[in-house]
């Protein structure tokens, strides 16, 4: 089996150019709600590091057709992850 290096973007705050979203406008709301639940419950950074959570938030942020309220929620999640790092 061949080893592959996964490169992450230097700046996860600008996901549109770095991440492709696995979500659609129809299912991104559930993803955002899940991220909010996990990250606000605390202890999430004990399971995975901040880079993992920033990548997950970045993937959701790269979803085309996000509503302004969804973008605001994702920005708050970025801030929450930054505060716990």
Buried (B, 14 or more C-beta within 10 A) or exposed (E): EEEEEEEEBEEBEEBEEBBEBEBEEEEBBEBBEEBBEBBEEEEBBEEEEBEBBBBBBBBBBBBEEBEEEBBEBBEBBBEBBEEBE
